[in-house]
Amino acid sequence: MKRIQTSMVAAALVLGSASMTFAQDASVKVQGGGVSIPGWTGKIDAKEAAAGMKLENAKLVTMGSGMHVTTGPAVAYWNAANTASGDYTVKATFAEREYMALNNHPHPYGVFIAGSDMGTDTQRYLYCMAYGSGTFIVRGFGPEPFQVNGRRPEANEAVNKAAGKGQPVTQEIALSVKGDKVECAINGKVVGSYAKSAVLGDGKLNATDGVYGVRFGHNTDAHVSGFTMTKP
């Protein structure tokens, strides 16, 4: 009986710790937030909006020759004039100057392509995002998000790891459409290659053509440079 009681206490402590972690990691409003780059806008995730968050609780600003993002709620940012079709590559470099500065575990950032119905509740796009812990995730976003490389982040030696909390880490992230494939490359190495059929169809993307932009997880701070779209 004593052993059973001890196990129950241990389980309760684990559950309590998990609840505390969740509470600590709730999205935190960014002071002086909003979008201040002409032509750009954004939309936070539906679950963030349901929790009372707004686009103004994250921040997108021009900084030097690039952009700087601080979240707040998880969000996608784009300029409606930025569209791509056929074969193309969207690329940007993300510099997390202080790894996990605003959170207690790694949160991701990256680029998205194939955006449709942007700014509405039915918007869809495909993103590749990296974590400063050396992992990445490729996922389709929409009314019902869909997995591409799995439910959890995937480790790859190409993804840079921060030396520790508060240390800098930089990732160059590229998402490409090449013939019948979609590929994600991080720091110059292809980490995931997928058939178009894996991302198109009911409940997925309408096409690989569309708006492109950047996406950030909640409570994240990073500089974006070299944001470009190129054709082969």
Contacts in CASP RR format, 6 or more apart in sequence:
PFRMAT RR
TARGET T0000
AUTHOR 0000-0000-0000
METHOD contacts of the structure
MODEL  1
MKRIQTSMVAAALVLGSASMTFAQDASVKVQGGGVSIPGWTGKIDAKEAA
AGMKLENAKLVTMGSGMHVTTGPAVAYWNAANTASGDYTVKATFAEREYM
ALNNHPHPYGVFIAGSDMGTDTQRYLYCMAYGSGTFIVRGFGPEPFQVNG
RRPEANEAVNKAAGKGQPVTQEIALSVKGDKVECAINGKVVGSYAKSAVL
GDGKLNATDGVYGVRFGHNTDAHVSGFTMTKP
21 104 0 8 1.000
21 105 0 8 1.000
24 104 0 8 1.000
25 103 0 8 1.000
25 104 0 8 1.000
25 105 0 8 1.000
25 219 0 8 1.000
26 51 0 8 1.000
27 48 0 8 1.000
27 51 0 8 1.000
27 53 0 8 1.000
27 57 0 8 1.000
27 71 0 8 1.000
27 72 0 8 1.000
27 73 0 8 1.000
27 74 0 8 1.000
27 218 0 8 1.000
27 219 0 8 1.000
28 72 0 8 1.000
28 102 0 8 1.000
28 219 0 8 1.000
29 53 0 8 1.000
29 57 0 8 1.000
29 72 0 8 1.000
30 57 0 8 1.000
30 58 0 8 1.000
30 59 0 8 1.000
30 70 0 8 1.000
30 71 0 8 1.000
30 72 0 8 1.000
32 56 0 8 1.000
32 59 0 8 1.000
33 56 0 8 1.000
33 57 0 8 1.000
33 58 0 8 1.000
33 59 0 8 1.000
33 70 0 8 1.000
34 55 0 8 1.000
34 56 0 8 1.000
34 58 0 8 1.000
34 59 0 8 1.000
34 60 0 8 1.000
35 41 0 8 1.000
35 42 0 8 1.000
35 55 0 8 1.000
35 59 0 8 1.000
35 60 0 8 1.000
35 77 0 8 1.000
36 59 0 8 1.000
36 60 0 8 1.000
36 61 0 8 1.000
36 62 0 8 1.000
37 60 0 8 1.000
37 61 0 8 1.000
37 62 0 8 1.000
37 67 0 8 1.000
37 79 0 8 1.000
39 79 0 8 1.000
39 80 0 8 1.000
39 81 0 8 1.000
40 60 0 8 1.000
40 77 0 8 1.000
40 78 0 8 1.000
40 79 0 8 1.000
41 55 0 8 1.000
41 77 0 8 1.000
41 78 0 8 1.000
41 79 0 8 1.000
41 80 0 8 1.000
41 119 0 8 1.000
42 55 0 8 1.000
42 60 0 8 1.000
42 75 0 8 1.000
42 76 0 8 1.000
42 77 0 8 1.000
42 78 0 8 1.000
42 119 0 8 1.000
43 55 0 8 1.000
43 75 0 8 1.000
43 76 0 8 1.000
43 118 0 8 1.000
43 119 0 8 1.000
43 123 0 8 1.000
44 53 0 8 1.000
44 54 0 8 1.000
44 55 0 8 1.000
44 57 0 8 1.000
44 58 0 8 1.000
44 73 0 8 1.000
44 74 0 8 1.000
44 75 0 8 1.000
45 73 0 8 1.000
45 74 0 8 1.000
45 75 0 8 1.000
46 121 0 8 1.000
48 73 0 8 1.000
48 74 0 8 1.000
48 75 0 8 1.000
48 218 0 8 1.000
49 73 0 8 1.000
51 73 0 8 1.000
53 72 0 8 1.000
53 73 0 8 1.000
54 73 0 8 1.000
55 73 0 8 1.000
55 75 0 8 1.000
57 72 0 8 1.000
57 73 0 8 1.000
58 69 0 8 1.000
58 70 0 8 1.000
58 71 0 8 1.000
58 72 0 8 1.000
58 73 0 8 1.000
58 75 0 8 1.000
58 216 0 8 1.000
59 68 0 8 1.000
59 69 0 8 1.000
59 70 0 8 1.000
59 71 0 8 1.000
60 67 0 8 1.000
60 68 0 8 1.000
60 69 0 8 1.000
60 77 0 8 1.000
61 67 0 8 1.000
61 68 0 8 1.000
62 68 0 8 1.000
63 223 0 8 1.000
65 225 0 8 1.000
65 226 0 8 1.000
66 223 0 8 1.000
66 224 0 8 1.000
66 225 0 8 1.000
66 226 0 8 1.000
66 227 0 8 1.000
67 214 0 8 1.000
67 223 0 8 1.000
67 224 0 8 1.000
67 225 0 8 1.000
67 227 0 8 1.000
68 221 0 8 1.000
68 222 0 8 1.000
68 223 0 8 1.000
68 224 0 8 1.000
69 75 0 8 1.000
69 77 0 8 1.000
69 109 0 8 1.000
69 214 0 8 1.000
69 216 0 8 1.000
69 220 0 8 1.000
69 221 0 8 1.000
69 222 0 8 1.000
69 223 0 8 1.000
69 224 0 8 1.000
70 102 0 8 1.000
70 220 0 8 1.000
70 221 0 8 1.000
71 102 0 8 1.000
71 216 0 8 1.000
71 217 0 8 1.000
71 218 0 8 1.000
71 219 0 8 1.000
71 220 0 8 1.000
71 221 0 8 1.000
72 102 0 8 1.000
72 218 0 8 1.000
72 219 0 8 1.000
72 220 0 8 1.000
73 218 0 8 1.000
74 215 0 8 1.000
74 216 0 8 1.000
74 217 0 8 1.000
74 218 0 8 1.000
75 215 0 8 1.000
75 216 0 8 1.000
75 217 0 8 1.000
76 112 0 8 1.000
76 118 0 8 1.000
76 123 0 8 1.000
76 125 0 8 1.000
76 127 0 8 1.000
76 141 0 8 1.000
76 213 0 8 1.000
76 214 0 8 1.000
76 215 0 8 1.000
77 213 0 8 1.000
77 214 0 8 1.000
77 215 0 8 1.000
77 216 0 8 1.000
78 112 0 8 1.000
78 115 0 8 1.000
78 118 0 8 1.000
78 211 0 8 1.000
78 212 0 8 1.000
78 213 0 8 1.000
78 214 0 8 1.000
79 213 0 8 1.000
80 118 0 8 1.000
80 211 0 8 1.000
82 211 0 8 1.000
82 212 0 8 1.000
82 213 0 8 1.000
82 229 0 8 1.000
83 209 0 8 1.000
83 210 0 8 1.000
83 211 0 8 1.000
83 212 0 8 1.000
84 90 0 8 1.000
84 113 0 8 1.000
84 177 0 8 1.000
84 209 0 8 1.000
84 210 0 8 1.000
84 212 0 8 1.000
84 229 0 8 1.000
85 209 0 8 1.000
85 210 0 8 1.000
86 177 0 8 1.000
86 208 0 8 1.000
86 209 0 8 1.000
87 176 0 8 1.000
87 177 0 8 1.000
87 178 0 8 1.000
87 179 0 8 1.000
87 231 0 8 1.000
87 232 0 8 1.000
88 113 0 8 1.000
88 176 0 8 1.000
88 177 0 8 1.000
88 229 0 8 1.000
88 230 0 8 1.000
88 231 0 8 1.000
88 232 0 8 1.000
89 174 0 8 1.000
89 175 0 8 1.000
89 176 0 8 1.000
89 177 0 8 1.000
89 229 0 8 1.000
89 230 0 8 1.000
89 232 0 8 1.000
90 111 0 8 1.000
90 112 0 8 1.000
90 113 0 8 1.000
90 174 0 8 1.000
90 175 0 8 1.000
90 176 0 8 1.000
90 212 0 8 1.000
90 213 0 8 1.000
90 228 0 8 1.000
90 229 0 8 1.000
91 111 0 8 1.000
91 172 0 8 1.000
91 173 0 8 1.000
91 174 0 8 1.000
91 175 0 8 1.000
91 226 0 8 1.000
91 227 0 8 1.000
91 228 0 8 1.000
91 229 0 8 1.000
91 230 0 8 1.000
92 110 0 8 1.000
92 111 0 8 1.000
92 172 0 8 1.000
92 173 0 8 1.000
92 214 0 8 1.000
92 224 0 8 1.000
92 225 0 8 1.000
92 226 0 8 1.000
92 227 0 8 1.000
92 228 0 8 1.000
93 170 0 8 1.000
93 171 0 8 1.000
93 172 0 8 1.000
93 173 0 8 1.000
93 224 0 8 1.000
93 225 0 8 1.000
93 226 0 8 1.000
94 109 0 8 1.000
94 110 0 8 1.000
94 130 0 8 1.000
94 170 0 8 1.000
94 171 0 8 1.000
94 172 0 8 1.000
94 173 0 8 1.000
94 222 0 8 1.000
94 223 0 8 1.000
94 224 0 8 1.000
95 168 0 8 1.000
95 169 0 8 1.000
95 170 0 8 1.000
95 222 0 8 1.000
95 223 0 8 1.000
95 224 0 8 1.000
95 225 0 8 1.000
96 109 0 8 1.000
96 132 0 8 1.000
96 162 0 8 1.000
96 168 0 8 1.000
96 169 0 8 1.000
96 170 0 8 1.000
96 220 0 8 1.000
96 221 0 8 1.000
96 222 0 8 1.000
97 168 0 8 1.000
97 221 0 8 1.000
97 222 0 8 1.000
97 223 0 8 1.000
98 166 0 8 1.000
98 167 0 8 1.000
98 168 0 8 1.000
98 221 0 8 1.000
99 106 0 8 1.000
99 132 0 8 1.000
99 162 0 8 1.000
99 164 0 8 1.000
99 165 0 8 1.000
99 166 0 8 1.000
99 167 0 8 1.000
99 168 0 8 1.000
99 169 0 8 1.000
100 106 0 8 1.000
100 107 0 8 1.000
100 162 0 8 1.000
100 164 0 8 1.000
100 165 0 8 1.000
100 166 0 8 1.000
101 166 0 8 1.000
101 221 0 8 1.000
102 219 0 8 1.000
102 220 0 8 1.000
102 221 0 8 1.000
103 218 0 8 1.000
103 219 0 8 1.000
103 220 0 8 1.000
106 131 0 8 1.000
106 132 0 8 1.000
106 133 0 8 1.000
106 135 0 8 1.000
107 131 0 8 1.000
107 216 0 8 1.000
107 217 0 8 1.000
107 218 0 8 1.000
107 219 0 8 1.000
107 220 0 8 1.000
108 129 0 8 1.000
108 130 0 8 1.000
108 131 0 8 1.000
108 136 0 8 1.000
108 137 0 8 1.000
108 153 0 8 1.000
108 216 0 8 1.000
108 217 0 8 1.000
108 220 0 8 1.000
109 129 0 8 1.000
109 130 0 8 1.000
109 171 0 8 1.000
109 214 0 8 1.000
109 215 0 8 1.000
109 216 0 8 1.000
109 217 0 8 1.000
109 220 0 8 1.000
109 222 0 8 1.000
110 127 0 8 1.000
110 128 0 8 1.000
110 129 0 8 1.000
110 130 0 8 1.000
110 171 0 8 1.000
110 173 0 8 1.000
110 214 0 8 1.000
110 215 0 8 1.000
110 216 0 8 1.000
111 127 0 8 1.000
111 128 0 8 1.000
111 173 0 8 1.000
111 174 0 8 1.000
111 175 0 8 1.000
111 212 0 8 1.000
111 213 0 8 1.000
111 214 0 8 1.000
111 215 0 8 1.000
111 227 0 8 1.000
112 125 0 8 1.000
112 126 0 8 1.000
112 127 0 8 1.000
112 128 0 8 1.000
112 141 0 8 1.000
112 175 0 8 1.000
112 212 0 8 1.000
112 213 0 8 1.000
112 214 0 8 1.000
112 215 0 8 1.000
113 125 0 8 1.000
113 126 0 8 1.000
113 127 0 8 1.000
113 175 0 8 1.000
113 177 0 8 1.000
113 208 0 8 1.000
113 210 0 8 1.000
113 212 0 8 1.000
113 213 0 8 1.000
114 124 0 8 1.000
114 125 0 8 1.000
114 126 0 8 1.000
114 177 0 8 1.000
114 199 0 8 1.000
114 205 0 8 1.000
114 207 0 8 1.000
114 208 0 8 1.000
114 209 0 8 1.000
114 210 0 8 1.000
114 211 0 8 1.000
114 212 0 8 1.000
115 123 0 8 1.000
115 124 0 8 1.000
115 125 0 8 1.000
115 126 0 8 1.000
115 205 0 8 1.000
115 210 0 8 1.000
115 211 0 8 1.000
115 212 0 8 1.000
116 123 0 8 1.000
116 124 0 8 1.000
116 125 0 8 1.000
116 205 0 8 1.000
116 206 0 8 1.000
116 207 0 8 1.000
116 210 0 8 1.000
116 211 0 8 1.000
117 123 0 8 1.000
117 124 0 8 1.000
118 125 0 8 1.000
118 211 0 8 1.000
121 143 0 8 1.000
122 142 0 8 1.000
122 143 0 8 1.000
123 141 0 8 1.000
123 142 0 8 1.000
124 140 0 8 1.000
124 141 0 8 1.000
124 142 0 8 1.000
124 143 0 8 1.000
124 204 0 8 1.000
124 205 0 8 1.000
124 206 0 8 1.000
125 140 0 8 1.000
125 141 0 8 1.000
125 142 0 8 1.000
125 205 0 8 1.000
125 211 0 8 1.000
125 215 0 8 1.000
126 138 0 8 1.000
126 139 0 8 1.000
126 140 0 8 1.000
126 141 0 8 1.000
126 148 0 8 1.000
126 175 0 8 1.000
126 182 0 8 1.000
126 199 0 8 1.000
126 205 0 8 1.000
126 208 0 8 1.000
127 138 0 8 1.000
127 139 0 8 1.000
127 140 0 8 1.000
127 141 0 8 1.000
127 175 0 8 1.000
127 215 0 8 1.000
128 136 0 8 1.000
128 137 0 8 1.000
128 138 0 8 1.000
128 173 0 8 1.000
128 174 0 8 1.000
128 175 0 8 1.000
128 184 0 8 1.000
128 186 0 8 1.000
129 136 0 8 1.000
129 137 0 8 1.000
129 139 0 8 1.000
129 173 0 8 1.000
129 215 0 8 1.000
129 217 0 8 1.000
130 136 0 8 1.000
130 159 0 8 1.000
130 160 0 8 1.000
130 171 0 8 1.000
130 173 0 8 1.000
130 186 0 8 1.000
131 137 0 8 1.000
131 153 0 8 1.000
131 159 0 8 1.000
132 159 0 8 1.000
132 160 0 8 1.000
132 161 0 8 1.000
132 162 0 8 1.000
132 169 0 8 1.000
132 171 0 8 1.000
133 153 0 8 1.000
133 161 0 8 1.000
133 162 0 8 1.000
134 155 0 8 1.000
134 156 0 8 1.000
134 159 0 8 1.000
134 160 0 8 1.000
134 161 0 8 1.000
135 153 0 8 1.000
135 154 0 8 1.000
135 155 0 8 1.000
135 156 0 8 1.000
135 159 0 8 1.000
136 149 0 8 1.000
136 153 0 8 1.000
136 154 0 8 1.000
136 156 0 8 1.000
136 159 0 8 1.000
136 184 0 8 1.000
136 186 0 8 1.000
136 191 0 8 1.000
137 149 0 8 1.000
137 150 0 8 1.000
137 152 0 8 1.000
137 153 0 8 1.000
137 154 0 8 1.000
138 148 0 8 1.000
138 149 0 8 1.000
138 184 0 8 1.000
138 192 0 8 1.000
138 194 0 8 1.000
139 145 0 8 1.000
139 146 0 8 1.000
139 147 0 8 1.000
139 148 0 8 1.000
139 149 0 8 1.000
140 146 0 8 1.000
140 147 0 8 1.000
140 148 0 8 1.000
140 199 0 8 1.000
140 204 0 8 1.000
140 205 0 8 1.000
141 215 0 8 1.000
142 203 0 8 1.000
143 203 0 8 1.000
144 203 0 8 1.000
146 199 0 8 1.000
146 203 0 8 1.000
146 204 0 8 1.000
148 194 0 8 1.000
148 198 0 8 1.000
148 199 0 8 1.000
149 192 0 8 1.000
149 194 0 8 1.000
154 191 0 8 1.000
156 186 0 8 1.000
156 189 0 8 1.000
156 191 0 8 1.000
158 186 0 8 1.000
158 187 0 8 1.000
158 188 0 8 1.000
158 189 0 8 1.000
158 191 0 8 1.000
159 171 0 8 1.000
159 186 0 8 1.000
159 187 0 8 1.000
159 191 0 8 1.000
160 169 0 8 1.000
160 170 0 8 1.000
160 171 0 8 1.000
160 187 0 8 1.000
161 169 0 8 1.000
162 168 0 8 1.000
162 169 0 8 1.000
163 169 0 8 1.000
171 186 0 8 1.000
171 187 0 8 1.000
172 186 0 8 1.000
172 187 0 8 1.000
172 188 0 8 1.000
173 184 0 8 1.000
173 185 0 8 1.000
173 186 0 8 1.000
174 184 0 8 1.000
174 185 0 8 1.000
174 186 0 8 1.000
174 188 0 8 1.000
175 182 0 8 1.000
175 183 0 8 1.000
175 184 0 8 1.000
175 185 0 8 1.000
175 212 0 8 1.000
176 182 0 8 1.000
176 183 0 8 1.000
176 184 0 8 1.000
176 185 0 8 1.000
177 196 0 8 1.000
177 208 0 8 1.000
178 232 0 8 1.000
179 196 0 8 1.000
180 195 0 8 1.000
180 196 0 8 1.000
180 197 0 8 1.000
181 193 0 8 1.000
181 194 0 8 1.000
181 195 0 8 1.000
181 196 0 8 1.000
182 193 0 8 1.000
182 194 0 8 1.000
182 195 0 8 1.000
182 196 0 8 1.000
182 198 0 8 1.000
182 199 0 8 1.000
182 208 0 8 1.000
183 190 0 8 1.000
183 192 0 8 1.000
183 193 0 8 1.000
183 194 0 8 1.000
184 190 0 8 1.000
184 191 0 8 1.000
184 192 0 8 1.000
184 193 0 8 1.000
185 191 0 8 1.000
196 208 0 8 1.000
199 205 0 8 1.000
199 208 0 8 1.000
200 206 0 8 1.000
200 207 0 8 1.000
200 208 0 8 1.000
212 229 0 8 1.000
213 227 0 8 1.000
214 224 0 8 1.000
214 227 0 8 1.000
216 222 0 8 1.000
END
